[in-house]
Amino acid sequence: MKITRIQKVKYFWLLLIALLFTSCDLSTKWLAQNRLKHTTPVTIVSGFVELNYTENTAIAFSMLGSIESGIRKWIIYGLSLIALTFLGVIAWKMRHESLCWLVALTLILSGALGNIIERIFRGYVIDFIHLHYHYKFSWPVFNLADILITSGAVLLGILTLRKTEDITDTNPTST
């Protein structure tokens, strides 16, 4: 199947967006390391949002944190490789879908790449955004890559629900 000019332009922009978002993620981590590493947390919204430098050697929400670091590193690399492969396969299968599906996958890919690059070159991921409610409720510290991954996943969920509704609405046997 030949790729049309419109598809080439679409893929170019998606690649550019992925590079831009990955660069933004890595830049914010660099800034966090250089500005926040040896300071007390910086309050953005009193009682709710602060910038607090942390080095996460585990994965999301410190999962796998109790596993020995040498083994944990290879588990994380393996899971990352599986996730990137899965994203690539899904992106390939979805390449003819609407742009929204590809944007969602691009957001997830951008965040995943940012975190994988950090793990490969630093051995950990820099997290620095901390949401809390006067420390009574505290969300784990996260970074821009986590926001990208979550946004992409939420968008995929919404698109999946809409697609399911479309299928149900067009199925004459459904009641």
C-alpha positions as a printed NumPy array, in Angstrom:
array([[  0.   ,   0.   ,   0.   ],
       [  1.399,   3.359,  -1.031],
       [  1.602,   6.146,   1.545],
       [ -0.175,   9.283,   0.334],
       [  1.208,  12.791,   0.65 ],
       [ -1.381,  13.583,   3.322],
       [ -0.312,  10.535,   5.347],
       [  3.343,  11.542,   5.036],
       [  2.521,  15.011,   6.345],
       [  0.461,  13.5  ,   9.183],
       [  3.285,  11.136,  10.177],
       [  5.825,  13.96 ,   9.951],
       [  3.794,  16.12 ,  12.342],
       [  3.224,  13.236,  14.739],
       [  6.964,  12.516,  14.788],
       [  7.67 ,  16.205,  15.338],
       [  5.142,  16.305,  18.204],
       [  6.717,  13.202,  19.766],
       [ 10.186,  14.749,  19.557],
       [  8.908,  18.062,  20.936],
       [  7.099,  16.475,  23.891],
       [ 10.016,  14.135,  24.662],
       [ 12.387,  17.118,  24.523],
       [ 10.117,  19.137,  26.824],
       [ 10.017,  16.252,  29.291],
       [ 13.786,  15.831,  29.306],
       [ 14.27 ,  19.608,  29.579],
       [ 11.976,  19.897,  32.597],
       [ 13.846,  17.03 ,  34.271],
       [ 17.152,  18.766,  33.562],
       [ 15.77 ,  21.982,  35.048],
       [ 14.484,  20.113,  38.084],
       [ 17.88 ,  18.53 ,  38.646],
       [ 19.72 ,  21.824,  38.295],
       [ 17.285,  24.017,  40.217],
       [ 15.546,  21.753,  42.741],
       [ 17.95 ,  18.958,  43.673],
       [ 19.56 ,  20.571,  46.689],
       [ 16.727,  22.829,  47.802],
       [ 13.626,  22.531,  49.904],
       [ 10.367,  22.014,  47.971],
       [  9.193,  25.077,  46.064],
       [  5.553,  25.944,  46.711],
       [  3.516,  26.735,  43.599],
       [  0.015,  26.725,  45.137],
       [  0.145,  26.737,  48.923],
       [ -1.252,  23.526,  50.388],
       [ -1.735,  21.901,  46.971],
       [  1.18 ,  21.974,  44.497],
       [  4.912,  22.058,  44.988],
       [  8.06 ,  21.213,  43.089],
       [ 10.024,  18.593,  44.984],
       [ 13.023,  16.834,  43.398],
       [ 13.092,  13.039,  43.716],
       [ 14.986,  10.26 ,  41.961],
       [ 12.726,   7.303,  41.185],
       [ 14.63 ,   4.057,  40.637],
       [ 11.395,   2.047,  40.602],
       [  8.427,   2.454,  38.258],
       [  5.137,   4.315,  38.672],
       [  4.177,   4.883,  42.299],
       [  7.472,   3.212,  43.368],
       [  6.299,  -0.243,  42.296],
       [  9.155,  -2.776,  42.205],
       [ 10.982,  -0.609,  44.739],
       [ 11.534,  -3.554,  47.073],
       [ 13.315,  -5.649,  44.405],
       [ 17.144,  -5.593,  44.368],
       [ 18.288,  -2.731,  42.123],
       [ 20.277,  -4.82 ,  39.613],
       [ 17.336,  -7.138,  38.97 ],
       [ 14.828,  -4.253,  39.072],
       [ 16.757,  -2.406,  36.353],
       [ 16.482,  -5.327,  33.924],
       [ 12.824,  -5.909,  34.754],
       [ 12.123,  -2.24 ,  34.014],
       [ 14.117,  -2.374,  30.754],
       [ 12.216,  -5.515,  29.725],
       [  8.844,  -3.994,  30.566],
       [  9.819,  -0.819,  28.698],
       [ 10.81 ,  -2.795,  25.614],
       [  7.525,  -4.703,  25.719],
       [  5.563,  -1.453,  26.151],
       [  7.36 ,   0.303,  23.279],
       [  6.876,  -2.732,  21.027],
       [  3.202,  -2.867,  21.965],
       [  2.822,   0.875,  21.26 ],
       [  4.539,   0.441,  17.898],
       [  2.248,  -2.429,  16.906],
       [ -0.852,  -0.52 ,  18.012],
       [  0.291,   2.621,  16.181],
       [  0.867,   0.595,  13.023],
       [ -2.574,  -1.008,  13.254],
       [ -4.203,   2.372,  13.984],
       [ -2.352,   4.287,  11.268],
       [ -5.501,   4.633,   9.139],
       [ -7.72 ,   5.678,  12.046],
       [ -8.523,   9.27 ,  12.887],
       [ -5.761,  11.609,  13.932],
       [ -7.051,  11.56 ,  17.54 ],
       [ -6.05 ,   7.904,  17.958],
       [ -2.561,   8.637,  16.681],
       [ -2.213,  11.726,  18.877],
       [ -3.144,   9.637,  21.936],
       [ -0.503,   7.053,  21.037],
       [  2.017,   9.831,  20.34 ],
       [  1.44 ,  11.278,  23.825],
       [  2.02 ,   7.876,  25.433],
       [  5.082,   7.216,  23.278],
       [  6.567,  10.635,  24.102],
       [  6.237,  10.091,  27.835],
       [  7.527,   6.537,  27.627],
       [ 10.56 ,   7.634,  25.608],
       [ 11.351,  10.431,  28.07 ],
       [ 11.318,   8.039,  31.011],
       [ 13.251,   5.309,  29.18 ],
       [ 15.951,   7.752,  28.102],
       [ 16.28 ,   8.886,  31.73 ],
       [ 16.579,   5.302,  32.969],
       [ 19.21 ,   4.385,  30.387],
       [ 21.414,   7.431,  30.947],
       [ 20.841,   8.139,  34.652],
       [ 19.625,   4.84 ,  36.05 ],
       [ 16.568,   6.59 ,  37.493],
       [ 13.775,   8.967,  36.515],
       [ 13.603,  12.481,  37.913],
       [ 10.183,  13.29 ,  39.378],
       [  9.416,  16.747,  40.689],
       [  5.705,  17.643,  40.618],
       [  3.956,  16.964,  43.915],
       [  0.197,  17.333,  44.369],
       [ -1.242,  17.169,  47.853],
       [ -3.983,  18.535,  50.029],
       [ -2.18 ,  20.092,  52.972],
       [ -0.219,  16.815,  53.176],
       [ -3.366,  14.986,  54.358],
       [ -3.767,  13.544,  50.88 ],
       [ -0.573,  13.218,  48.891],
       [ -0.233,  12.002,  45.32 ],
       [  3.128,  10.408,  44.438],
       [  5.641,  12.822,  42.92 ],
       [  5.576,  12.689,  39.112],
       [  6.93 ,  14.412,  35.984],
       [  5.841,  15.647,  32.554],
       [  6.296,  12.173,  31.026],
       [  3.727,  10.821,  33.482],
       [  1.306,  13.582,  32.457],
       [  1.822,  12.726,  28.78 ],
       [  1.296,   8.998,  29.362],
       [ -1.809,   9.585,  31.478],
       [ -3.27 ,  12.11 ,  29.014],
       [ -2.722,   9.721,  26.122],
       [ -4.272,   6.833,  28.05 ],
       [ -7.315,   8.92 ,  29.013],
       [ -7.728,  10.026,  25.386],
       [ -7.48 ,   6.386,  24.247],
       [-10.13 ,   5.454,  26.8  ],
       [-12.474,   8.193,  25.608],
       [-11.943,   7.234,  21.967],
       [-12.546,   3.57 ,  22.773],
       [-15.78 ,   4.392,  24.588],
       [-16.928,   6.583,  21.696],
       [-16.08 ,   3.852,  19.195],
       [-17.965,   1.275,  21.295],
       [-20.976,   3.616,  21.414],
       [-20.787,   4.084,  17.625],
       [-20.757,   0.313,  17.11 ],
       [-23.688,  -0.146,  19.51 ],
       [-25.658,   2.686,  17.849],
       [-25.199,   1.215,  14.366],
       [-25.989,  -2.38 ,  15.39 ],
       [-29.704,  -2.969,  14.607],
       [-29.905,  -5.984,  16.947],
       [-28.949,  -4.014,  20.038],
       [-31.78 ,  -2.858,  22.253]])
